[in-house]
Amino acid sequence: MAVEDPLFWPALDALLECLKTEFAKHDTPPAIIRHQTGNGNAVAQIDPFGDTNECCEGLAWVRLNTFYPSGNDQLTPVASAADCNPVWAAQVDLGAVRCWPQAGGFGSPEDWAVSANLLMQDATVLRRAILCCFQPGNLAYQTVMGAYRPISVTGQCVGGTLSVTIGPAVQECCPD
């Protein structure tokens, strides 16, 4: 018997679809938009034997950062989940990375301005994906928008992440 996650997977999947929808409106959408696992930012794959570089193709993702018991409207953690039916909340990160200007060399001020503008467009898409996915009045999830955080040049990538904390209206019951 498979174990299904009734609390957060539907939200992660919905956010991915919203991210794809919003990036479809972008002049230069990332070629790769996916679920991401792991700790920290998505690690773009670079094929050392070929010409595949996910950063330069553009990479965007939805990733579960953490989840925890929460017993309040601000979706902050509580000290313990002593009862059998805790309210849960999850922090989810949406992110996007691109090739940094003149990867392997030095970019001109104009190259960096173009890159900065592209990253601001990506940040706008991340924000709109969350706002459009969890519109006011959405009874399935309560949300608290988090902060946008730039990702410094790492490898050949530069970009940013935006976090959102979600609390599903459905709660998990204790097994009998």
C-alpha positions, 0 to 999 in steps of 0.5 A: 500500500502506497502512503500518500501525503494528503497535506502538502503534496497537493499544494506543492503540485499546485504551486508547480502548475502555477509556476509553469503558468506564470513563466509561460507569460515570461519573454524568456521562460526557464527551459526547466521547471520542476519539483526539487528535493534536498537542502538549500537551493536547487543544484543545477546540473552541468554536463562536463562531457557535453553542452548541457547547463541547466543554469544557462537553459534556465531552471525554476523549481518548487521545493519543500523546505520544512514542515512542523506542527503549528497551532496559530493563524501566523503558522509559526511553530509550536513547542510540541504536538502533544495532541493527536491531531496537530495543525501543520504548516510547511515552508515552501521555496520557489526559485529560479536561476540563470547563467551569470553574465559572461560565465567564465569571464567578466561581464560588462556593467550592461551585461550585469544590468540585463542579468539583474533585470531578468532576475527581477522578472523571475522574482515577479513570476515567483511572487505571482505564482504564489499569489495566483495559486493561493488567492484570498478566499482559497479555503484549501490553504492559509498562506503567509508570504515569506522573503525573497532571497538572492542567490549569489553567483555559484558555479555559473548560476545566479538567481533567487528564492521566494518562500511561502508558509502554507497551512492546509485546511485538512489535517492529518488524523492519528492512525487507529 
